[in-house]
Amino acid sequence: METVRIATRKSPLALWQSEHVADRLRQAYPGLHVELVPMSTRGDEVLDRSLAAIGGKGLFLKELELAMLRGDADCAVHSLKDVPMELDAPFALPAMLTRHDPADGFISNLYASLDALPIAARVGTSSLRRQAQLRALRPDLQLLDLRGNVNTRLAKLDNGGYDAIVLAVAGLERLGLGNRIVARLQPPQWLPAPAQGAVAVECDGGNARLMELFARLDDADTRACVEAERAMNRALHGSCHVPVAAIAQWQGQDLHLQGLVGSASDGRAVRADAVGPASDPETLGRQVAKKLLDDGAGELLNV
């Protein structure tokens, strides 16, 4: 019996996502044995500083990639928004599973919406993208760092450390915590991280058997959208060090891509959008990136 070993982070959300991929594999290939290889990553262990300060979201990948290189795992499962724009050789992404709701969620025990927050309310998020959009919409707010897994962040809110926090809707709903969402923060006023809500499988791109195996899990509609978003981010040299947001949505047979580059310090933001054929998401992403740069985003990106 063939066995596939999935390297995964140990957080409840990461384990849920990896088990979801494992279930999809078992459904697609009856008789296939799939097992999880849970691992801790530096991104999970260092919680007293922002991701930008300790090296970026790539910290969530490196240990999992090393496990694949050592032969301890055959693949890894990631939240696609945490995957760098350029993968190191020999890795590839043969599967992007059907995307969940890409929106951010406003969570509060006291207030029904972002607008309802009082002056100088304390809002928790360590995401520069979320900070930039909060600054643009509500410059009066106190923005406080918030790290840890989903349950840890909710506990910090419940313990009174914040008046509200912002988390991805997908993560909350996957963990059965959708009831904590007070309001969805949605386009065009609010844009998510590129590829937010999508789960991807990473493996050795040179292993034809694995590439073929995982390709059956790939969702073409999801891939078109997230490739447009990631192409925009790549053209801007985006990472968790800069506030970049993007969402591609279907408009007939085409994609409508909205992008934003913001400033977490003063709330300045540059927005752009374009419509293009879903068959060429790369060009659409570069087109929106160029519009953003032409309108002054370079100053915010320091490029």
URUR-V205334 format. One record per residue. RES is the residue in three letters. SS is DSSP state (helix for helix, strand for strand, loop for the rest). Layout:
res: <RES;RES>
ss: <SS;SS>
This chain:
res: <MET;GLU;THR;VAL;ARG;ILE;ALA;THR;ARG;LYS;SER;PRO;LEU;ALA;LEU;TRP;GLN;SER;GLU;HIS;VAL;ALA;ASP;ARG;LEU;ARG;GLN;ALA;TYR;PRO;GLY;LEU;HIS;VAL;GLU;LEU;VAL;PRO;MET;SER;THR;ARG;GLY;ASP;GLU;VAL;LEU;ASP;ARG;SER;LEU;ALA;ALA;ILE;GLY;GLY;LYS;GLY;LEU;PHE;LEU;LYS;GLU;LEU;GLU;LEU;ALA;MET;LEU;ARG;GLY;ASP;ALA;ASP;CYS;ALA;VAL;HIS;SER;LEU;LYS;ASP;VAL;PRO;MET;GLU;LEU;ASP;ALA;PRO;PHE;ALA;LEU;PRO;ALA;MET;LEU;THR;ARG;HIS;ASP;PRO;ALA;ASP;GLY;PHE;ILE;SER;ASN;LEU;TYR;ALA;SER;LEU;ASP;ALA;LEU;PRO;ILE;ALA;ALA;ARG;VAL;GLY;THR;SER;SER;LEU;ARG;ARG;GLN;ALA;GLN;LEU;ARG;ALA;LEU;ARG;PRO;ASP;LEU;GLN;LEU;LEU;ASP;LEU;ARG;GLY;ASN;VAL;ASN;THR;ARG;LEU;ALA;LYS;LEU;ASP;ASN;GLY;GLY;TYR;ASP;ALA;ILE;VAL;LEU;ALA;VAL;ALA;GLY;LEU;GLU;ARG;LEU;GLY;LEU;GLY;ASN;ARG;ILE;VAL;ALA;ARG;LEU;GLN;PRO;PRO;GLN;TRP;LEU;PRO;ALA;PRO;ALA;GLN;GLY;ALA;VAL;ALA;VAL;GLU;CYS;ASP;GLY;GLY;ASN;ALA;ARG;LEU;MET;GLU;LEU;PHE;ALA;ARG;LEU;ASP;ASP;ALA;ASP;THR;ARG;ALA;CYS;VAL;GLU;ALA;GLU;ARG;ALA;MET;ASN;ARG;ALA;LEU;HIS;GLY;SER;CYS;HIS;VAL;PRO;VAL;ALA;ALA;ILE;ALA;GLN;TRP;GLN;GLY;GLN;ASP;LEU;HIS;LEU;GLN;GLY;LEU;VAL;GLY;SER;ALA;SER;ASP;GLY;ARG;ALA;VAL;ARG;ALA;ASP;ALA;VAL;GLY;PRO;ALA;SER;ASP;PRO;GLU;THR;LEU;GLY;ARG;GLN;VAL;ALA;LYS;LYS;LEU;LEU;ASP;ASP;GLY;ALA;GLY;GLU;LEU;LEU;ASN;VAL>
ss: <loop;loop;strand;strand;strand;strand;strand;strand;strand;loop;loop;helix;helix;helix;helix;helix;helix;helix;helix;helix;helix;helix;helix;helix;helix;helix;helix;helix;loop;loop;loop;loop;strand;strand;strand;strand;strand;strand;strand;loop;loop;helix;helix;helix;helix;loop;loop;loop;loop;loop;helix;helix;helix;helix;loop;loop;loop;loop;helix;helix;helix;helix;helix;helix;helix;helix;helix;helix;helix;helix;loop;loop;loop;loop;strand;strand;strand;strand;strand;helix;helix;helix;loop;loop;loop;loop;loop;loop;loop;loop;strand;strand;strand;strand;strand;strand;loop;loop;loop;loop;loop;loop;loop;strand;strand;strand;strand;loop;loop;loop;loop;loop;loop;loop;loop;loop;loop;loop;loop;loop;loop;strand;strand;strand;loop;loop;loop;helix;helix;helix;helix;helix;helix;helix;helix;helix;helix;loop;loop;loop;loop;strand;strand;strand;loop;loop;loop;loop;loop;helix;helix;helix;helix;helix;helix;helix;helix;helix;loop;loop;loop;loop;loop;strand;strand;strand;strand;strand;helix;helix;helix;helix;helix;helix;loop;loop;loop;helix;helix;helix;loop;loop;strand;strand;strand;loop;loop;loop;loop;loop;loop;loop;loop;loop;loop;loop;loop;loop;strand;strand;strand;strand;strand;strand;loop;loop;loop;helix;helix;helix;helix;helix;helix;helix;helix;loop;loop;loop;loop;helix;helix;helix;helix;helix;helix;helix;helix;helix;helix;helix;helix;helix;helix;helix;helix;loop;loop;loop;loop;loop;loop;loop;loop;strand;strand;strand;strand;strand;strand;strand;strand;loop;loop;strand;strand;strand;strand;strand;strand;strand;strand;strand;loop;loop;loop;loop;loop;loop;strand;strand;strand;strand;strand;strand;strand;strand;strand;helix;helix;helix;helix;helix;helix;helix;helix;helix;helix;helix;helix;helix;helix;helix;helix;helix;loop;loop;helix;helix;helix;helix;helix;loop;loop>
